[in-house]
Amino acid sequence: AQTVTQSQPEMSVQEAETVTLSCTYDTSESDYYLFWYKQPPSRQMILVIRQEAYKQQNATENRFSVNFQKAAKSFSLKISDSQLGDAAMYFCAYRGLVGNQFYFGTGTSLTVIP
Amino acid sequence: NAGVTQTPKFQVLKTGQSMTLQCAQDMNHNSMYWYRQDPGMGLRLIYYSASEGTTDKGEVPNGYNVSRLNKREFSLRLESAAPSQTSVYFCASRRQLETGSSTFGSGTRLTVV
């Protein structure tokens, strides 16, 4: 089974600064999808950004961008101009191209300091 | 659109009791999933249904059963609840041909005492 590792249980960032959350994964598949989900205290899982492995260009969504390194099996999330509303648990997730299963990391709790 | 709706949002059970968690989606998605979330463990897949009429085990299926009642609804049943099943349960759905992301419900916090 694929594994997803988030090695940073907790991170903090000053408001308006930039923070990078790390994620590595293990797979033997060549095509797959990677995701970052945000879970605020409301518990709702919210999709932040997705990356298709066959695309070399890193995905970007407003202040959120990824650094996708396929050979290194690394998928980090960069949050620019951090805002108080960014405080949440962030989960990295993997899904194969054909299969139906998502594999999630254990999460990184992000605190934004005013 | 309501998206994915889970009921109830909170539940306390005694050991040995049974209950069914309900999930419904109104996005015409083919695949539906049940996850549990425990501290330090991330989300783990319990069961999923790739399409109406099919169900498959995920990573942690023991102690659970599911029913894909129709395309909209996917229920999770605990026949004899155990304290180890205390967790937050999430239902999710995904359109088969979409690029891959899932839409999640808001979760059910279940406590088994």
Interface residues (C-beta under 8 A of the other chain):
Chain A: A1 V4 Q6 P9 Y33 F35 Y37 S42 R43 Q44 M45 L47 R50 E52 F91 A93 R95 N100 Q101 F102 F104 G105 T106 G107
Chain B: S31 Y33 Y35 G40 M41 G42 L43 R44 L45 Y48 A50 D56 G58 E59 V88 F90 A92 R94 T99 G100 S101 S102 T103 F104 S106 G107 R109
